[in-house]
């Protein structure tokens, strides 16, 4: 299934020109002429990357992309501008509102390359989340198996190990497994002995 990219620009000639260039790529393109149309489209269709112009009537591109991030946090956003306040770029990128800024004019391959990088980055984030979920599930299974084994033996009640891992934690799989092992090693081996 192809990746889906949404282009948003109130200048129809620029929007059509960008769409013509990007149609050579392997992703599906959607287009919108303003922020409100784009938001409505996003509510109906899953999109991986949104590319927006900065200067648009109504919501500016930055305001629009902030709304996209609030309503669709999994979507990566790219802001293109020819005369917007570039002082906003570092803050917007650091805060996560915008994945990348692209200044106009640019060569056609620049936007295609930037979109490909965003799609690759999004794929890495999804893969990291899947691995994190798998590690959490395995840690739970190991802890439950250990508790069941200890309960079946009847001589020791073991504390259930916990490992702090948040969705924002992008540690490697080996680091997460090491945390689980450390948590299991550091907990008391005997919480209570069987009454004699």
N, C-alpha and C positions, 0 to 999 in steps of 0.2 A: 504494500500500500504506500503510495507516495506521501511525502511530507507536505503539509499545507502551510502556505505563507499568505498573509494578508497585507496588501499594499494600501495605504491610506494617504490621499493627497487631494486637495481641492482643485489643483491645476490638472484638468483632464488631459491636456496634451503631454505633460510630463508623466502622468500616471500611465498613459497608453504607451509612451516610449519606454518606460521602465518595464512594463509588462511584456512588451515585444522582446526586449533583451533577455528577460528572465524566463521566457517561455522555452528557451533552449535547455534550461535546467531540468532536473528530474523531479521537481516539486510542483504540486498543484497550486495555482495562483488564484486568489480571490482579490477583488478590488472594491474600494469604497471611496466616495468623494468627500466624506466628512466624518467627524468623530462619532456622531450619534448613529449614523448608518453602520459604521464599523462595530460599535458596541452591540447593536442589534444582531449583526451577523455573527459576532462571537458568541452570543447566547444560543444561536442555532447550530453552529458548526464548530467542531474542534479544530483549533489552529495551533501550530507550534511556534511560529515566529510572526510578529507584527512589525512592519516597517512603516513609520509615519513621518510625514513632513512636520517641521516645527511650526511654521506659520500657516495657520488655518483659521477660518472664521469660527466663532464660538469657542470651543476648547482649544487651547494651544496644543501642539503635539506633545509637549512634556506633561501637561495636565491630562491629556487623553491617555498617554501611556501609564501614568500613575493610576488611573482608573482601571486600565487593563490589568496591571499588576495586582491591584486590590481584588478585582473580581475573578481573575484567572491567573493565579500566582505561578502556574507551571509554564506560562507563555513567556518566551524571551522577546524582548523589545529592542528595536533599533530606531534611533531618531536621526533623520537627515535634515540638514539645515544649510542654507546658504548665507544667512545673515542673523541667525539667532544668537542669543547671549552665550558664547562659548564658556563663560565663567561658570555656567551651570553644569557643564559636562563632568568635571571631576566629582562634584557632590552627587549628581544623579547616578553616575556609575557606581560610586562607592556605596550609596544607600540601596542599590539594587533596583532603582526605578527604571533604569535603562541599561541594557546589556552593552550596546555600542552606540557611538555617535559617528556619523559619516557626513563630511562636509561636501557641499556642492560647489562647483561642478566636480564630478568624479568620472573616471573611466568606467565603461559598462561592466568590466570584469570585477571592479572593486565591490560593488553591491552584491554581485553573485557570490564572490568569495566570502564576504561578510556574512551573508545568509547561510552559506554552507558551514562556516565556523560556528554560527549560532545553533544550527541543527545538530552538529557534532557535540557541542557543549551540552545541549539539552539531552542528547542521548546518554552522555556520561553521567549527568545528574540522575536520570531515570534508572540507569544501571546501578549507581551507588545506592539509591533508595531501595531497589530490589535486594541488593546484597545485605544492606542494613537490616531489612525486614527478615531475611533468611537467617542472619546471625542471631537476631533477637529470638526468633522461633526456636532455633537450635539450643540457645542458652536456656530457654524455658523448658524444652524437652529434657535436656541434660539434668537440670535441677529437679524436675519432677521425677525422673527416673531414679536419681540418687535418693530422693525422699522415699519413694516407694520401696527401694531396695533396703534402706535403713529401717523403714517401718516393718518390712517382712522379717528382717533379722530380729527385731524387737528389742535390741539392746541400746540403741542410740537414736535420738531425735536430732536430725541435722537442721541447721539454719539454712534457709533458702537463699542462695547467693543472688545479689542484684548487681547489675552493671548499668551505670548511667550512660545512656547514649541518646542523643537528641537527633531529630531529623537534620539539623544543621551540621551534625558531626560527620564529616566526610573522611574518617579514618579508613585506612586500608583494612581489608578483610582480616589479614594476619594480626593487625593491631587490635581489632575488636575481639578476635578469638583469644589473644593474649590477655585482654582485660577480663574476659570471662574466667580464664584459668586463674589469674591473680585473685579475682574475687572469691573463687572457690577455695583457693589455698589460704586466703587471709581470714576467712570466717572461722569461728570456733568449731573444732571437730566434734565436740560434744556439748550440746545445749543442755541435755539432761540425761542421766543414765536411768536404765530400767530399775524400778524398785525391786529389791531382793526379796 
